[in-house]
Amino acid sequence: AMAAERALAMATCTAPVNIAVIKYWGKRDTDLILPINSSLSVTLHQDQLKTTTTAAASRDFTEDRLWLNGKEADVGHPRVQACLREVRRLARKRRGGSEDTAALSLSYKIHIASENNFPTAAGLASSAAGYACLVSALARLYGVEEELSEVARQGSGSACRSMFGGFVQWQRGERPDGTDSLALQVAPETHWPELRVLVLVVSGEKKPVGSTAGMQTSVETSPLLKHRAEVVVPERLAQMMRHIRERDFEGFGQLAMRDSNQFHATCLDTFPPIFYLTDLSRHIIALAHRYNAHHGHTKVAYTFDAGPNAVIFTLADTVAEFVEVVRRSFPPATNGDQFVRGLPVGSAALSQELVAAVVTEPVPGAVQYILHTKPGPGPQLVDDPSQHLLGADGLP
Ligand code: DP6
C-alpha cells in the first residue's frame, strides 16, 4: 500500500478538578513549574465538575487554533505551547525516529476545543482540569502512553494531580530538570466510599490575585512559607497519607483545616500581603468549628484555595444535616429550588439545640449554591464520536 498518512485525526478526553488537602504554594523553578513542597489532593467526580477537550490534527489546517468554552483563545500561550511541545517530544521518542506511516504526522497543525460542565465564573479551579484534559487529549491524539503528569505539571502545577483519580500526591522531586516532580496515586476513589465533598459557591466576589503571581511573591517574601515547605509539609504529608490509608476522618479533617489555614497564613505573611479569605470565608470557618464542637468531634472540614469558594469535606451520613445548617445560615436569596446541586441530598430536621448552638446571625444570599460531589476517577477517553467538540471540518 502507498504510504497513507491520516488526513484528519481527532481525540476527546475529559478530566477532573482536584482540591488539595496539603497545599501547593510556591515554585523553586517557575519555567518548569517545580514546587518548593510536595502536596496532596482529592480528585473530584466528573459527573459534577469536568473539562472536556477535543484535539484534532489535519494536513488541511493552516494554523494552530484553540477555543475555550466556545470562544477562540490564544493558542500561543506559553503553557499551552509547553504541553504541546512535551507531548510531541514523547510521541517522537516513542516512534524512535522510524517512519511509521500509520502514525499521525507531527507536523500537522492542530485545533483544540475545550469546555467545562460548570460555569467558569463560579471560580472553581478550572486550570487544573483544563491542562490535565489538554494533555490527555493530545496524548491520545498522538498515541502517547507514557507518564503524563510531568507534562500536565508544565501547564499548571496543580494540573499534574488531576491526571489521577482518588487521592493523589504530587511529589516535589529533587532533580533540576523536573523528571521526578510528578503525581502518584495514593489510593483510588473507591478507597473511601463514604467521603463527600460540598462546594459552597459564594456570590459576587471580585477576582483576587492569581495563584501564579501570588505564590511567587510569597516565595520571595514569606519566611513562614520557607518554614512550611522545609519543616511542616514533610511531616504533614506523612500524617495525611496515614489518615487516608486508615480512613480516619477526624485526623484527615483536622489536618486539612490546619493546612488550609497555614496556606492562608503564608498569604498574610507575604509582603505586600495577599488576602484570599473574606468575611464570608471566616463566617464559614467559624460555622464549621461550632458545628464540630456541638457534635464533639470533627464532622466537617473546610479548605479554601486562592479564591472565595469554600470546599467542605464530610461523610455521607452528615451531608443532609450540614446542608440544612448551611441553608439556615445563608438563606438562599432567589434560587431556593436550585440551592443544592449535584448528588442528591436528603432532608434533615435540625434540633433546637443544634440551631441555637450553630446557626448565629444568618447572612441571606451569601452562598449562591452548594454542589454535592465525591471523589472520582482520573481523565477518561470519550469513545463516542458524537461527543467531539470539533466537527469533521475541524471547527467547533
Ligand atoms: C492554592 O496550580 O493554579 O490551589 O502552578 O502557577 O498554575 P500554577 O498554580 P496553580 O496553584 C494552585 C494553588 C492552590 C493550592 C493547590 O491546589 O495545591
Residues whose N, C-alpha, C, O or C-beta is under 5 A from the ligand:
A	BS01	DP6	A20 I22 K23 Y24 S39 G155 S156 G157 S158 A159 S211 T212 D305 A306
